[in-house]
Amino acid sequence: MRLRKLYANNPEVRPPIYFHDGLNVVIGEIRRRKSREDDTHNLGKTLLCQLLDFCLLRQKESEFFLFKKENEERFAGLIFFLEVESHSGERITIRRGVRDASKISFMRHSDEDSDFVDVADADWSHVNVAFSRARKILDGLLDLRSLQPWDYRDAIGYALRTQRDFSEPFQLAKHAGKHADWKPFLAHTLGLNGRKVAQVYELAEDLDSVRAEIDRLKAEVSGIAESADELRGLISIKSREVLRGEEKLEEYDFQIADAEIDRDLVGRLDQRIAELNEQRYYLRSDLGRIQSALDTRMSFDIKKIEKVFNEARVYFGDQLVKDYSALQKFNQEITVERNKYLRKELTAVEESLAKIEPEISTLNKERASALATLRDKETISKFKRLSKRLVKQKTELEVLRRRHDLLGVLAEKRALEARLSHERELLREEMEDHVKEENPI
């Protein structure tokens, strides 16, 4: 694609600018004598690039000079026309006004030095097209097949650089976010397989997510058992304890068969107390986990990262060290966002505990009152102890079973981590081989 001509509906405000084959130079030169003491900065060189970007369908932004509030009246009536030449030799004139910046028109023609300011809407090839569709139309008209699957806008930033964009040879100022947002396209333009580069970053993101989930699961199952087999053994032992407790409870229950007590009531109370105790156990576990997470500070050790790169035989460039401060800032932002949700979850857990505790206390009093009506105090005392122990054993058994299920999930996540790591390593090796093939030593 070649730029050919830039003009406006008001030539006094924006005289036509012609672009020629070869090198075009924009020079800041002061010709008026009374302005000789001024410097050559702020004469509009950068604004020219921004105006070209606007005509090439840059997204409308309130901070862009054409749309700033103080410039609203000055530029509102301007309509700009940019004539470009596609690689097939066809001329395409793009019409975009400031007031209706979201309505774009195109004229396809072969004439040189054309002027379409006064041409009626009906004579345009595409007239007043919505912004998103206009980008697709222009991408098709330019037919930059070598950029596919990316479009022409991905290359505009490198062609129309601002002063800030020259601090790094490849990373533009607007690429302050994830490397995955721009490095695949850059790799593609350098002759590498951009899709595979994108896959590497996608795998890295998936790996980070899986590893975070693994850390969470490891924290939940820690302190009980190190393996599923060990947990199954504990579950078997605890199940037998529960069974023996139920048998003993039935024996004592038979001894007080003539007691003045509603056994159904005691059973219902026991079941409800067990349910509430189990809920309280998990809520307290969640409370400890959340408080521990709030006290945890995520950090990165740049030396360890460099060691990993060296072991993986991947070049650890100076730029990664420069970007470390940006990574710390990004990490802090993630921590703030995470803590916000953790505090919200903490409040919900504390509210649930505040509701459960009084209910458990009330039910225990009701149960004690019911059992107090039994005539044999010694038997009742044993019955109460056995019942309380059984409730605790059942709660512990359910906890063990849940931990066993979590270990299964943990094993699946670890297998997924290994698969993703293997896929990423294969992609890296494939990319390294491709670079060696394209650049033999």
C-alpha positions in Angstrom: 0.0 0.0 0.0 1.2 3.5 -0.9 0.0 6.9 0.4 -0.8 9.2 -2.5 -2.7 12.3 -1.4 -4.2 13.8 1.7 -6.7 16.7 1.5 -9.8 18.2 3.1 -13.0 19.9 2.2 -11.4 23.2 3.4 -8.0 23.6 1.7 -7.3 26.7 3.7 -7.2 24.7 6.9 -5.6 21.6 5.4 -3.9 22.2 2.0 -3.4 19.1 -0.1 -0.3 16.9 0.7 1.0 14.8 -2.1 3.1 11.6 -1.5 5.6 10.4 -4.1 7.3 7.2 -4.9 10.4 6.7 -2.9 11.3 8.6 0.3 9.0 11.3 1.5 10.3 13.7 4.2 8.4 16.0 6.5 10.6 18.9 7.6 9.7 21.4 10.3 10.9 24.8 8.9 10.2 28.3 10.2 10.0 30.8 7.3 8.4 33.9 9.0 11.0 36.3 10.3 9.1 37.1 13.4 9.1 33.5 14.4 12.8 32.8 13.8 13.4 32.8 17.5 11.1 29.8 17.9 12.2 26.2 17.5 11.0 23.7 14.9 9.1 21.6 17.4 5.3 21.5 17.6 4.8 22.5 14.0 2.5 19.5 13.2 4.8 16.7 12.1 3.3 14.3 14.7 -0.2 15.6 14.0 0.2 14.7 10.4 0.9 11.1 11.4 -2.2 11.1 13.6 -4.3 12.6 10.8 -3.2 9.8 8.5 -4.0 7.3 11.2 -7.5 8.8 11.6 -8.1 8.5 7.8 -6.9 4.9 8.0 -9.8 4.3 10.5 -8.2 4.8 13.9 -10.7 4.2 16.8 -12.4 7.4 18.0 -10.9 8.5 21.3 -11.8 11.5 23.4 -8.1 12.4 23.9 -7.4 12.4 20.1 -6.7 16.0 19.0 -9.7 16.2 16.6 -12.1 15.2 19.4 -10.8 17.1 22.3 -13.4 19.3 23.9 -11.5 22.5 23.3 -11.2 21.7 19.6 -14.8 20.6 19.1 -15.9 23.8 17.3 -12.7 24.2 15.4 -12.6 20.9 13.6 -16.3 19.8 13.7 -17.0 20.7 10.0 -13.8 19.2 8.5 -14.0 16.2 6.2 -10.7 14.5 5.3 -9.9 12.5 2.2 -6.9 10.1 1.9 -6.0 8.5 -1.4 -4.0 5.3 -1.2 -2.8 2.9 -3.9 -3.1 -0.9 -3.3 -0.4 -3.3 -4.4 -2.6 -4.1 -7.5 -2.4 -0.5 -8.6 -6.0 0.4 -7.8 -6.6 3.8 -6.2 -8.8 4.0 -3.1 -10.0 7.3 -1.6 -11.2 7.2 2.0 -13.6 9.9 3.2 -14.0 10.5 6.9 -15.5 13.5 8.7 -14.9 14.7 12.2 -18.5 15.2 13.1 -19.6 11.8 11.8 -16.4 9.9 12.4 -18.2 6.6 12.6 -19.5 6.9 9.0 -16.9 6.1 6.4 -17.1 6.3 2.6 -14.8 4.7 -0.1 -14.2 5.5 -3.8 -12.5 3.0 -6.0 -10.8 4.5 -9.0 -7.7 4.7 -11.2 -7.4 8.4 -11.6 -4.3 10.2 -10.3 -4.6 13.5 -8.4 -8.4 13.1 -8.0 -10.6 15.4 -5.9 -13.8 13.9 -4.6 -14.8 16.8 -2.2 -17.9 17.7 -4.2 -18.9 14.2 -5.4 -22.4 13.2 -4.4 -23.0 10.3 -2.0 -24.7 8.3 -4.7 -21.5 8.2 -6.8 -19.3 6.7 -4.0 -18.4 3.0 -4.2 -19.4 2.6 -0.5 -21.1 5.4 1.3 -21.5 6.1 5.0 -20.5 2.6 6.1 -20.5 1.8 9.9 -17.1 1.9 11.4 -16.5 -1.8 12.2 -17.7 -2.8 8.7 -15.7 -0.1 7.1 -12.5 -1.6 8.6 -13.3 -4.9 7.0 -14.0 -3.3 3.7 -10.8 -1.4 3.7 -8.8 -4.5 4.7 -10.4 -6.3 1.8 -9.6 -3.5 -0.7 -6.0 -3.2 0.4 -5.7 -7.0 0.1 -2.6 -7.3 2.3 -2.6 -11.1 2.1 0.9 -11.4 3.7 -0.6 -10.1 7.0 -3.3 -12.7 7.2 -4.8 -13.7 9.6 -4.1 -10.2 11.0 -5.4 -7.1 9.2 -3.9 -3.9 8.1 -4.5 -2.1 11.4 -1.9 -4.3 13.1 0.8 -2.9 10.9 -0.3 0.8 11.1 1.4 1.4 14.4 4.8 0.4 13.0 4.3 2.5 9.9 3.1 5.6 11.8 5.3 5.8 14.9 5.1 8.6 17.4 8.1 9.8 19.3 7.2 7.4 22.2 7.3 4.4 19.9 11.0 4.7 19.2 12.1 3.9 22.7 12.0 0.2 21.7 12.6 -1.2 18.2 9.7 -3.6 18.3 7.5 -2.8 21.2 5.2 0.2 20.6 3.9 2.5 23.3 0.4 1.0 23.0 1.8 -2.5 23.6 2.2 -1.9 27.3 0.0 -4.9 28.1 0.5 -8.6 27.5 3.2 -9.7 25.0 0.6 -12.1 23.6 -1.3 -9.1 22.2 1.5 -8.1 19.8 4.4 -10.5 19.6 2.6 -13.1 17.5 1.9 -10.5 14.8 5.5 -9.2 15.0 6.8 -12.7 14.6 4.6 -13.2 11.6 6.0 -10.1 9.9 9.6 -11.3 10.6 8.9 -14.6 8.8 8.1 -16.8 11.8 5.0 -18.7 12.4 2.9 -16.1 14.3 0.1 -18.6 15.1 2.6 -20.9 16.9 3.9 -17.9 18.9 0.3 -17.1 19.9 -0.1 -20.8 20.9 2.9 -20.5 23.1 1.5 -17.6 25.0 -1.9 -19.3 25.2 -0.3 -22.3 26.7 1.6 -20.2 29.1 -1.6 -18.5 30.3 -3.3 -21.9 30.6 -0.3 -23.2 32.6 -0.4 -20.2 35.0 -4.1 -20.9 35.6 -3.7 -24.6 36.1 -0.7 -24.0 38.5 -2.7 -21.6 40.5 -5.5 -24.1 40.9 -2.9 -26.8 41.9 -1.6 -24.5 44.6 -5.1 -24.0 45.9 -5.9 -27.7 45.9 -2.6 -28.5 47.6 -3.4 -26.0 50.4 -6.8 -27.7 51.0 -5.5 -31.3 51.2 -2.3 -30.5 53.2 -2.0 -31.8 56.7 -4.2 -34.9 56.2 -2.4 -37.3 53.8 0.1 -37.2 51.1 -1.5 -39.7 48.7 -4.9 -41.1 47.7 -4.0 -44.5 49.0 -3.2 -43.1 52.4 -6.5 -41.2 52.4 -8.5 -44.4 51.4 -6.9 -46.1 54.4 -7.9 -43.3 56.8 -11.4 -43.4 55.3 -11.7 -47.1 55.9 -10.6 -46.8 59.5 -12.9 -43.9 60.2 -15.8 -45.7 58.6 -15.3 -48.7 60.9 -15.2 -46.3 63.9 -18.5 -44.7 62.8 -20.1 -48.2 62.4 -19.0 -49.3 65.9 -20.3 -46.0 67.3 -23.7 -46.5 65.7 -23.8 -50.0 67.1 -23.0 -48.9 70.6 -25.5 -46.1 70.4 -28.2 -48.6 69.4 -27.3 -50.7 72.4 -27.7 -47.8 74.9 -30.8 -46.7 73.1 -32.3 -50.1 73.7 -31.5 -49.8 77.4 -33.5 -46.6 77.7 -36.4 -47.8 75.6 -38.9 -47.1 78.5 -37.5 -43.6 79.0 -39.8 -40.6 78.7 -38.2 -39.2 75.6 -39.0 -38.7 72.0 -36.3 -40.6 70.3 -37.4 -39.2 66.9 -36.8 -35.7 68.3 -33.3 -36.7 69.5 -32.5 -38.2 66.1 -33.6 -35.1 64.2 -31.7 -32.9 66.6 -28.5 -35.1 66.2 -28.8 -35.0 62.4 -29.3 -31.2 62.3 -26.4 -30.7 64.7 -24.2 -32.9 62.6 -25.1 -31.0 59.5 -24.4 -27.6 61.2 -21.1 -28.9 62.6 -20.0 -30.0 59.1 -21.0 -26.6 57.7 -19.1 -24.8 60.5 -16.0 -27.0 59.9 -15.9 -26.1 56.2 -16.6 -22.4 56.9 -13.8 -22.3 59.4 -11.5 -24.0 56.9 -12.5 -21.4 54.3 -12.0 -18.6 56.9 -8.4 -19.8 57.5 -7.7 -20.2 53.8 -9.0 -16.7 53.0 -7.0 -15.1 55.9 -3.9 -17.0 54.8 -4.4 -15.8 51.2 -4.8 -12.2 52.3 -1.5 -12.5 54.3 0.2 -14.0 51.3 2.2 -11.6 49.0 2.9 -12.8 45.5 6.5 -12.2 44.4 8.8 -13.0 41.6 12.5 -13.7 41.9 14.2 -12.4 38.7 17.3 -14.5 39.3 15.3 -17.7 39.5 13.5 -16.7 36.3 16.8 -16.1 34.6 18.0 -19.5 35.8 14.9 -21.2 34.3 15.6 -19.4 31.0 19.2 -20.5 31.0 18.3 -24.1 31.8 15.7 -24.0 29.0 18.4 -22.7 26.6 16.2 -19.7 25.8 17.9 -16.3 25.5 17.2 -14.1 28.5 17.4 -10.6 27.1 18.0 -7.3 28.9 14.5 -6.3 28.1 13.1 -8.9 30.4 15.0 -7.3 33.3 13.8 -3.8 32.2 10.2 -5.1 32.2 10.6 -6.6 35.7 9.3 -3.4 37.3 6.3 -3.4 35.0 5.7 -7.1 36.0 5.9 -6.0 39.7 3.3 -3.3 39.1 1.1 -5.7 37.2 1.5 -8.2 40.1 0.4 -5.5 42.6 -2.7 -4.7 40.6 -3.6 -8.4 40.5 -3.1 -8.7 44.3 -5.3 -5.7 44.9 -8.1 -7.2 42.7 -7.7 -10.6 44.3 -7.8 -9.2 47.8 -11.0 -7.3 47.0 -12.8 -10.5 46.1 -11.2 -12.4 49.1 -12.5 -9.7 51.5 -15.9 -10.0 50.0 -15.8 -13.8 50.4 -14.5 -13.4 53.9 -17.5 -11.2 54.9 -19.9 -13.8 53.5 -18.1 -16.6 55.5 -18.2 -14.6 58.7 -21.9 -13.8 58.2 -22.6 -17.5 57.7 -20.7 -18.5 60.8 -22.5 -15.8 62.8 -25.8 -17.5 61.8 -24.7 -21.1 62.4 -23.2 -20.6 65.9 -26.4 -19.5 67.7 -28.4 -22.3 66.0 -26.0 -25.0 67.1 -26.1 -23.6 70.7 -29.9 -23.6 70.7 -30.1 -27.2 69.3 -27.6 -28.5 71.8 -29.7 -27.0 74.6 -32.9 -28.6 73.2 -31.1 -32.0 72.9 -29.8 -31.7 76.4 -33.3 -30.9 77.7 -34.8 -33.9 75.9 -32.2 -36.3 77.2 -32.6 -35.0 80.7 -36.0 -36.6 80.9 -34.4 -40.0 80.8 -34.6 -41.8 84.2 -31.2 -43.5 84.2 -28.7 -40.7 84.5 -25.6 -42.9 84.1 -27.0 -44.5 80.9 -28.1 -41.1 79.6 -24.6 -39.7 80.2 -23.0 -42.5 78.2 -25.7 -42.1 75.5 -24.8 -38.4 75.3 -21.1 -39.0 75.1 -21.5 -41.7 72.4 -23.9 -39.5 70.4 -21.5 -36.5 70.5 -18.5 -38.7 69.5 -20.5 -40.2 66.6 -21.4 -36.8 65.3 -17.7 -35.8 65.4 -16.7 -39.1 63.7 -19.2 -38.6 60.9 -18.0 -35.1 60.3 -14.4 -36.2 60.1 -15.4 -39.0 57.7 -17.1 -36.6 55.4 -14.1 -34.3 55.5 -11.8 -37.2 54.6 -14.0 -38.2 51.7 -14.0 -34.6 50.4 -10.2 -34.5 50.6 -10.0 -37.8 48.7 -12.2 -36.2 45.9 -9.9 -33.2 45.9 -6.8 -35.4 45.5 -8.4 -36.9 42.4 -9.0 -33.4 41.0 -5.4 -32.5 42.0 -4.1 -35.5 40.1 -6.1 -34.5 37.0 -4.7 -30.9 37.2 -1.1 -32.2 37.5 -1.6 -34.4 34.5 -3.0 -31.4 32.6 0.0 -29.3 33.7 2.4 -31.9 32.4 0.6 -32.1 29.1 0.6 -28.3 28.6 4.3 -28.0 29.6 5.1 -30.7 27.1 3.1 -29.1 24.3 4.7 -25.7 25.0 8.2 -27.3 24.9 7.5 -29.0 21.6 6.3 -25.7 20.2 9.4 -23.9 21.3 11.7 -26.6 19.8 9.7 -26.4 16.6 10.1 -22.6 16.5 13.8 -22.9 17.2 14.2 -25.4 14.4 12.3 -23.1 12.0 14.6 -20.2 12.9 17.6 -22.3 12.3 16.3 -23.4 8.9 15.5 -19.8 7.9 18.9 -18.5 9.2 21.5 -21.2 8.8 24.9 -20.4 10.3 
